[in-house]
Amino acid sequence: MKRAGFTMIELIFVIVILGILASVAVPKLIGVKDSADEGVIKGFVGTLNRTVAPSKWSQSLMDDNDGSITDAAYVITGADTEYPASFNATDSINTANCFPATVLNSQQAGVVISTKDDKFHILCRDGNASASPKFWYKEGGSTLLVDVNGTGLKAKN
């Protein structure tokens, strides 16, 4: 006798195996986009801290502003760095919103720019004569805890 196709039991086994594989793979794939978004924001903040902040800080020192970038003349635009797609194309970082290093606990102070979906906020601590400005990020809705030196900024959900 010649077989022309699969039996019903073979098809059921294949469907069960595919279901098991899907149940393992789907949970792993759900968090991938969120992790990628956070990675882009981390990279952007790193760029701000490595290249843009020292540049604006030295400009402020040369302008006799004692290293402070809260002056409106120090707005960070697309000419200073390339913004990730999660920001609007016309976004700029208004450094006037940077908070001083003496702020102890803040929830919204220092937010200089947010993503389109308001999921991430980038914050800034102003510079002074001896320390350059510093940028951080936090997820929207999390509480921001800042130590006096600005070195232990942490977001708490």
C-alpha positions in Angstrom: 0.0 0.0 0.0 1.3 3.4 -1.0 1.2 6.4 1.5 0.3 9.8 0.1 0.6 11.9 3.2 1.0 12.1 7.0 -1.3 10.4 9.4 -3.3 12.4 11.9 -1.1 11.2 14.8 2.1 12.5 13.1 0.5 15.9 12.5 -0.6 16.1 16.2 3.0 15.3 17.3 4.4 18.0 15.1 1.9 20.6 16.4 2.7 19.6 20.0 6.4 19.9 19.5 6.0 23.3 17.8 3.8 24.5 20.7 6.5 23.5 23.2 9.1 25.3 21.2 7.0 28.4 21.0 6.2 28.4 24.7 10.0 28.4 25.4 10.9 31.1 22.8 8.2 33.7 23.2 9.0 34.7 26.8 12.6 35.2 25.8 11.7 37.4 22.8 9.3 39.6 24.7 12.0 41.5 26.6 14.4 41.9 23.7 12.9 45.2 22.4 13.0 46.7 25.9 16.6 45.6 26.4 17.6 47.0 23.0 15.9 50.4 23.8 17.7 50.6 27.1 21.0 49.8 25.4 20.5 52.6 22.9 19.8 55.1 25.8 22.8 53.8 27.7 25.0 54.3 24.6 23.6 57.8 24.1 24.2 58.8 27.7 27.8 57.4 27.4 28.3 59.6 24.3 27.0 62.6 26.2 29.4 62.0 29.1 32.5 61.2 26.9 32.3 63.8 24.2 29.5 66.4 24.6 29.7 67.2 28.3 33.5 67.8 28.4 33.2 70.0 25.3 30.4 72.1 26.7 32.2 72.2 30.1 35.5 73.5 28.6 33.5 76.1 26.5 31.9 77.2 29.8 35.3 77.5 31.5 36.6 79.6 28.6 33.5 81.8 28.8 34.2 82.5 32.5 31.0 80.6 33.6 33.0 78.5 36.2 32.1 75.3 34.3 28.3 75.7 34.6 26.4 74.7 31.5 23.0 75.8 32.7 23.4 78.9 30.6 21.0 78.7 27.6 23.9 79.2 25.3 25.0 75.6 26.0 21.9 73.8 24.5 23.0 70.4 23.0 21.6 69.9 19.5 21.9 67.4 16.7 25.0 69.3 15.6 26.8 68.2 18.8 25.8 64.5 18.7 23.4 62.3 16.7 20.2 61.6 18.6 18.8 58.1 18.7 15.5 57.4 16.8 13.6 57.2 20.1 13.8 61.0 20.3 12.1 63.5 18.1 14.3 64.7 15.2 14.0 68.3 16.5 14.8 67.5 20.1 17.6 69.3 21.8 18.9 69.0 25.4 18.2 72.2 27.4 21.1 72.3 29.9 19.2 75.0 31.8 17.3 72.1 33.5 20.5 70.5 34.9 20.4 70.2 38.6 23.3 71.2 41.0 25.3 68.4 42.6 23.9 69.4 46.0 20.4 68.0 45.2 19.8 65.1 47.5 16.5 63.5 46.3 14.6 64.4 43.3 12.0 62.8 41.1 11.8 65.1 38.1 14.5 67.7 38.7 17.1 67.8 36.0 15.2 66.0 33.3 16.7 67.5 30.2 15.1 65.3 27.5 12.7 62.3 27.3 12.1 59.7 24.7 9.0 60.0 22.4 7.1 57.4 24.4 8.2 59.0 27.7 9.7 55.7 28.8 13.2 57.1 29.5 14.3 60.4 30.9 17.9 61.8 30.6 19.0 63.9 33.5 22.0 66.2 34.0 24.0 67.4 36.9 25.6 70.8 36.2 29.3 71.2 36.1 31.5 73.6 38.2 35.0 74.8 38.2 36.4 71.4 39.2 33.9 68.8 37.8 32.4 68.4 34.4 28.6 68.0 33.9 27.3 64.4 34.2 24.4 62.8 32.4 22.3 59.8 33.6 19.0 58.2 32.5 16.1 56.8 34.4 12.9 55.0 33.4 9.8 57.0 33.5 7.9 56.6 36.7 10.9 55.5 38.7 12.1 57.6 41.7 15.5 59.2 41.4 17.9 59.1 44.3 21.0 61.3 44.1 23.9 61.4 46.5 25.6 64.7 47.3 28.6 64.0 45.1 26.4 62.9 42.2 28.4 59.7 41.9 25.7 57.3 43.1 22.7 58.3 41.0 20.2 55.4 41.0 16.7 54.9 39.7 14.4 53.0 42.0 11.1 51.6 40.7 
